[in-house]
Amino acid sequence: ISCWNPLQSLLSSMKQACEILTRDPEGGAARIPFETFSFLYSYLAGIDGEISETETEAFLQGIKEQADQHSGMVLIRHF
């Protein structure tokens, strides 16, 4: 029996978004600006409805702390 995990599904979507939106070369870190990541993550989490606003804010705060150490860029390995 497989349990659908909304967070894993969202993170998979975010990984794909990073790979599509990055300006890094193919096979690179797939970095995107935190603002872009935050907007997309918040939007998709809101549509999903399974992830609370509190969980979303806490997750994004952790990502922002890591992005701040990389010139404001989010790397896939951050999540």
C-alpha positions in Angstrom: 0.0 0.0 0.0 1.4 3.3 -1.0 0.7 6.5 1.0 0.6 9.7 -1.0 2.8 12.3 0.7 1.9 15.9 -0.3 5.2 17.3 0.9 7.3 14.8 -1.2 5.1 15.5 -4.2 5.6 19.3 -3.8 9.3 18.9 -3.3 9.5 16.8 -6.5 7.7 19.6 -8.3 10.0 22.2 -6.9 13.1 20.2 -8.1 11.6 20.1 -11.6 10.9 23.9 -11.4 14.5 24.5 -10.3 15.8 22.4 -13.2 13.6 24.3 -15.7 14.1 27.8 -14.4 17.9 27.8 -13.6 20.4 29.6 -15.7 23.0 27.1 -14.6 24.4 24.8 -17.4 22.9 21.3 -17.8 24.0 19.1 -14.9 24.8 22.2 -12.7 23.4 23.0 -9.3 20.0 24.2 -10.8 20.1 27.3 -8.6 17.1 29.8 -8.6 16.6 33.0 -6.6 15.0 32.5 -3.2 12.2 34.9 -4.2 11.2 32.7 -7.2 11.5 29.5 -5.1 9.4 31.0 -2.3 6.7 32.3 -4.6 6.3 28.9 -6.4 6.5 26.9 -3.2 3.9 29.0 -1.5 1.6 29.0 -4.5 1.8 25.2 -4.9 1.4 24.5 -1.2 -1.7 26.7 -1.2 -3.2 24.9 -4.1 -2.4 21.5 -2.5 -4.2 22.5 0.8 -2.5 19.6 2.7 0.4 21.7 3.9 -0.4 24.3 6.6 0.7 27.9 6.3 2.8 27.4 9.5 4.6 24.4 7.9 5.1 26.4 4.7 6.6 29.4 6.6 8.9 27.2 8.7 10.1 25.4 5.6 10.8 28.6 3.7 12.6 30.1 6.6 15.0 27.2 6.7 15.5 27.4 2.9 16.1 31.2 3.2 18.8 30.7 5.8 20.6 28.3 3.4 20.0 30.6 0.4 21.5 33.6 2.3 24.8 31.7 2.4 24.7 31.2 -1.4 24.1 34.8 -2.6 20.3 34.4 -2.2 20.1 31.3 -4.4 18.3 28.1 -3.6 20.1 24.9 -4.6 18.2 21.6 -5.0 20.4 20.1 -2.2 18.9 22.7 0.2 15.7 20.7 0.2 
